[in-house]
Amino acid sequence: CAKNILQTISCFTIPRKEKKYQFAHSVDMVCPNSNPLVEKVCELYEQISRLENLSPSKDVNILFTDLVHTCMPPNPIDVSKLCQKIQQIRSHLIKLCGQAEGLLESHFSKILASYEKPLQHLHIFPYFDNYIKLSLLEYNIFTKNTTNIPKKIAFIGSGPLPLTSLVLATKHLTTTYFHNYDIDVDANSMAAALVAADPDLSSRMTFHTADIMDVTCALKDYDVVFLAALVGMDKEDKVKVVDHLSKYMSPGATLMLRSAHGARAFLYPVLDPRDLRGFEVLSVYHPTDEVINSVIIARKLPVPCVQPLDGLGAYVLPSKCACAEIHAFNPLNKMNLVEEFALEE
């Protein structure tokens, strides 16, 4: 969740390690045509890259707070049009943000596990309210585009503190089964420990340690698949994951994705709706408040039919993919147009 690194946590300090994070560029290498926002981001990148450790501490939180406040205001900047040097800085910065976010979640997951009933204390996580808002936003977008209550949901990239699954399971989808996927066995162990003491959630929530690219037929079992913002740290890797989901998800199943827009793309990878091959994009929403992530909802298209053609073998009927790409924002839905183009206006 995007505000995981927004404020200074003064109640604890994590000892620093000797390892230093490398940074590839300095402010002096900023593109000549860059604007003040880009220059500020590059300055913060250089300082963050020099940190010895990204675990929660006063220095870490101050820098990431400044970074998020810099990128949060709506800004029409298109990061894809910035020069190659800035693109490399942005790519590395996203990875540093992901590392810091993971360390923060791990820290609080361990604290929560020390309680007899961890789920009653989720509010101690500094950005729990932001998860509440993001989960409600995603639930509302989902219910506007489908009338079915999902029986099984897969959340890919759930991490050590799976707050989205926990919030959805307790507040919005109280009969749905959640299957959480993460490549990190330690993250899954910490997450499973949080729900172990809750009879209801422990019966409806499962944790799988796997690379989602190795999960195939099991994906057909899910009515909805959530893809976390940091699964695929750049566009190319994220598109590979989406193509894999397109291959194995059931036709008609829903895909919920998190992306970023404007200057917020310095914090999270961006996924272009036109890259969702095999899906019909139903809605795209770019928040302008403290919820950083954009939300994309799409529906898995049917597999193209193959029919025989006398004397000419077989031919493939055209799928709806091309139409979905051209009309990615559903021009028949006025709300979607407002959502997508609000910032540009």
C-alpha positions in Angstrom: 0.0 0.0 0.0 1.3 3.4 -1.0 1.4 5.2 2.3 3.5 2.5 4.0 6.4 4.9 4.1 4.7 8.1 4.7 5.4 9.2 8.3 8.2 9.1 10.8 7.9 6.3 13.3 9.7 7.6 16.3 9.0 4.7 18.7 11.7 2.4 17.5 15.1 2.4 15.7 16.5 -0.6 13.8 20.3 -1.1 14.0 22.0 -0.3 10.8 23.9 -2.9 8.8 27.2 -2.4 7.1 25.8 -2.9 3.6 25.1 0.2 1.6 22.7 0.6 -1.3 24.2 1.6 -4.5 22.9 4.5 -6.6 23.5 4.8 -10.3 23.1 8.5 -10.9 23.6 11.8 -9.1 21.6 15.0 -9.3 24.2 16.4 -11.7 23.2 13.8 -14.3 19.5 14.9 -14.4 18.3 15.6 -17.9 18.6 19.2 -19.1 14.9 19.4 -19.8 13.8 18.0 -16.4 11.4 20.0 -14.2 11.7 20.9 -10.5 9.7 17.9 -9.5 12.1 15.5 -11.3 15.1 17.3 -9.8 13.6 16.9 -6.3 12.9 13.2 -6.8 16.5 12.7 -8.1 17.9 14.5 -5.0 15.8 12.3 -2.7 16.9 9.2 -4.7 20.5 10.0 -4.1 20.0 10.4 -0.4 17.9 7.2 -0.1 20.5 5.3 -2.1 23.2 6.2 0.4 21.2 4.8 3.4 23.0 1.8 5.0 19.7 0.1 5.7 16.1 0.5 4.6 14.5 -0.9 7.8 12.2 1.5 9.7 14.1 4.3 11.4 14.0 8.0 11.7 16.2 8.7 8.7 14.4 6.2 6.5 11.0 7.5 7.3 11.9 11.2 6.9 13.3 10.6 3.4 10.4 8.4 2.2 7.9 10.8 3.7 9.5 13.6 1.7 9.5 11.4 -1.5 5.8 10.5 -1.2 4.7 14.1 -0.4 6.7 15.2 -3.5 5.0 12.6 -5.8 1.5 12.6 -4.3 -0.1 15.8 -5.7 -1.8 15.3 -9.0 0.7 16.0 -11.8 0.3 15.4 -15.5 3.9 14.3 -16.0 4.4 11.3 -18.2 7.4 9.5 -16.8 7.7 7.4 -20.0 8.8 10.5 -21.9 11.7 11.4 -19.6 15.2 10.7 -20.7 17.0 7.4 -20.3 19.0 8.5 -17.2 15.8 9.5 -15.3 14.2 6.2 -16.4 17.1 4.3 -14.8 16.8 6.4 -11.6 13.0 5.7 -11.5 13.5 2.0 -12.0 16.0 1.8 -9.1 13.9 4.0 -6.9 10.9 1.8 -7.3 12.9 -1.2 -6.1 14.1 0.8 -3.1 10.6 1.7 -2.3 9.6 -1.9 -2.6 12.4 -3.0 -0.2 11.4 -0.4 2.3 7.8 -1.3 2.2 8.5 -5.0 2.7 10.8 -4.3 5.7 8.1 -2.1 7.3 5.4 -4.8 6.8 7.7 -7.5 8.2 8.5 -5.4 11.2 4.9 -4.9 12.1 3.8 -8.4 11.3 6.3 -9.6 13.9 4.9 -7.1 16.4 1.3 -8.2 15.7 2.2 -11.9 16.0 3.2 -11.2 19.7 -0.5 -10.5 20.6 -2.8 -13.3 21.6 -5.3 -12.1 18.9 -3.3 -10.2 16.3 -6.2 -9.2 14.1 -7.7 -7.1 16.9 -4.6 -4.9 16.8 -4.1 -4.2 13.0 -4.7 -0.5 13.7 -1.2 -0.3 15.2 0.2 -0.4 11.7 0.8 3.3 10.9 -1.0 3.1 7.5 -3.9 0.8 8.3 -6.4 3.5 7.5 -5.0 3.8 4.0 -5.5 0.0 3.5 -9.1 0.5 4.6 -9.6 3.2 2.0 -7.8 1.3 -0.8 -9.7 -1.9 -0.1 -13.1 0.0 -0.1 -12.2 1.7 -3.3 -11.3 -1.7 -5.0 -14.5 -3.3 -3.6 -16.7 -0.5 -4.9 -15.1 -0.7 -8.3 -15.6 -4.4 -8.3 -19.2 -4.3 -7.3 -19.9 -1.7 -10.0 -18.7 -4.1 -12.7 -20.0 -7.4 -11.5 -23.0 -8.7 -9.6 -21.5 -12.0 -8.4 -20.0 -12.5 -5.0 -16.7 -14.3 -5.6 -16.3 -17.7 -4.0 -12.5 -17.8 -4.3 -10.0 -15.0 -4.7 -6.3 -15.2 -5.4 -4.1 -12.3 -4.1 -0.7 -12.4 -5.8 2.1 -10.8 -3.8 0.4 -10.8 -0.4 3.5 -10.3 1.7 4.1 -10.7 5.4 1.2 -8.4 6.3 -1.7 -9.2 3.9 -3.9 -6.3 4.9 -5.9 -6.1 1.6 -7.0 -9.7 2.0 -7.7 -9.3 5.7 -9.7 -6.1 5.2 -11.7 -7.6 2.3 -12.3 -10.8 4.2 -13.5 -9.2 7.4 -15.4 -6.1 6.0 -16.6 -6.7 2.5 -16.4 -10.4 1.4 -17.2 -12.3 4.6 -18.0 -15.6 2.9 -15.2 -15.6 0.3 -12.1 -17.9 0.4 -8.8 -16.1 -0.1 -5.7 -17.8 -1.5 -2.6 -15.6 -0.9 0.4 -16.2 -3.1 4.0 -15.0 -2.3 7.4 -16.2 -3.4 8.9 -15.6 0.0 8.4 -18.5 2.4 9.2 -16.3 5.4 6.6 -13.7 4.4 3.9 -16.5 4.2 4.9 -17.9 7.6 4.5 -14.5 9.2 1.2 -13.8 7.4 -0.2 -17.3 8.4 0.7 -16.6 12.0 -1.6 -13.6 12.1 -4.7 -15.5 11.2 -4.0 -18.8 13.0 -5.9 -17.7 16.1 -9.0 -16.6 14.2 -11.3 -19.6 13.6 -13.2 -17.9 10.7 -10.3 -16.5 8.8 -8.0 -19.4 9.3 -10.6 -21.6 7.6 -11.0 -19.1 4.7 -7.5 -18.0 4.1 -4.7 -20.0 2.6 -1.0 -19.1 1.9 0.9 -20.5 -1.0 4.7 -20.2 -1.4 5.2 -20.1 -5.2 6.3 -18.0 -8.1 3.1 -17.1 -9.8 4.7 -17.9 -13.2 4.8 -21.5 -12.0 1.1 -21.6 -11.1 -1.0 -22.8 -14.0 -4.2 -24.8 -13.7 -4.9 -23.6 -10.2 -5.6 -20.1 -11.6 -8.7 -21.4 -13.3 -10.3 -21.9 -9.8 -10.5 -18.2 -8.9 -13.3 -15.8 -9.7 -11.1 -12.8 -9.0 -7.3 -12.4 -9.1 -5.6 -9.4 -7.4 -2.2 -8.4 -8.6 -0.2 -6.4 -6.1 1.5 -3.2 -7.2 5.0 -4.6 -6.6 4.6 -7.9 -8.4 6.8 -7.2 -11.5 9.1 -4.3 -10.6 9.0 -2.9 -14.2 6.6 -2.8 -17.0 8.1 -5.7 -18.9 8.0 -8.1 -16.0 4.5 -7.1 -15.1 3.3 -7.6 -18.6 4.8 -11.1 -18.5 2.8 -11.9 -15.4 -0.4 -10.5 -16.9 0.1 -12.6 -20.1 0.6 -15.7 -17.8 -2.7 -14.9 -16.0 -4.4 -14.4 -19.4 -3.3 -17.9 -20.4 -4.6 -19.7 -17.3 -7.4 -17.7 -15.8 -10.9 -18.8 -16.5 -12.9 -16.8 -19.1 -15.1 -14.3 -17.4 -12.9 -14.1 -14.3 -12.0 -10.7 -12.9 -8.5 -9.3 -12.7 -7.8 -6.4 -10.3 -4.5 -4.6 -10.8 -2.7 -1.7 -9.1 -0.8 0.8 -11.1 0.3 4.4 -10.8 -0.3 7.7 -12.6 1.6 11.0 -13.0 4.4 11.6 -10.6 3.3 8.7 -8.5 4.9 6.5 -11.1 8.2 7.3 -9.4 6.9 5.1 -6.5 5.3 2.2 -8.3 5.4 0.5 -11.7 2.9 1.6 -14.3 0.8 -0.8 -16.3 -0.8 0.5 -19.5 -4.4 -0.9 -19.9 -3.5 -1.5 -23.5 -1.0 -4.1 -22.4 -3.8 -6.4 -20.9 -3.8 -8.8 -23.8 -6.7 -11.3 -23.5 -8.6 -9.0 -21.1 -11.5 -6.6 -21.6 -10.6 -3.5 -19.5 -13.8 -2.4 -17.6 -12.6 0.6 -15.6 -9.5 2.6 -14.7 -9.4 4.9 -11.7 -6.7 7.3 -10.7 -7.1 8.5 -7.1 -6.0 12.1 -6.3 -6.0 11.7 -2.5 -3.6 9.9 -0.2 -4.4 6.6 -1.9 -1.4 6.4 -4.3 -2.2 3.4 -6.4 -4.4 3.5 -9.5 -6.8 0.7 -9.8 -7.6 -1.2 -13.0 -10.3 -3.8 -13.3 -10.5 -6.2 -16.3 -12.4 -9.3 -17.4 -10.8 -12.4 -18.9 -12.0 -12.8 -22.5 -13.2 -16.1 -23.9 -10.6 -18.2 -25.7 -11.0 -17.5 -29.5 -13.0 -20.2 -31.2 -11.4 -22.4 -33.9 -13.7 -23.6 -36.6 -13.0 -25.6 -39.8 -13.1 -23.9 -43.2 -13.8 -26.3 -46.0 -10.7 -27.0 -48.0 -8.7 -24.4 -46.1 -8.0 -26.1 -42.8 -9.0 -24.1 -39.7 -9.2 -20.4 -39.0 -9.4 -18.5 -35.8 -12.4 -16.2 -35.1 -11.2 -12.7 -34.0 -11.3 -12.2 -30.3 -12.5 -9.1 -28.5 -8.9 -8.2 -27.5 -8.4 -5.6 -30.2 -11.6 -3.9 -29.3 -10.7 -4.0 -25.6 -7.4 -2.3 -26.4 -9.0 0.4 -28.5 -11.8 1.1 -26.1 -9.7 0.5 -23.0 -11.7 3.1 -21.0 -15.2 2.0 -22.1 -16.5 5.2 -23.7 -20.1 4.1 -23.1 -19.5 4.6 -19.4 -19.4 8.4 -18.6 -17.9 7.7 -15.1 -14.9 5.9 -16.6 -14.1 8.8 -18.8 -14.2 11.1 -15.9 -12.0 8.8 -13.9 -9.4 8.4 -16.6 -9.1 12.0 -17.8 -9.7 13.9 -14.6 -6.1 14.7 -14.1 -5.6 15.8 -17.7 -8.5 18.2 -17.5 
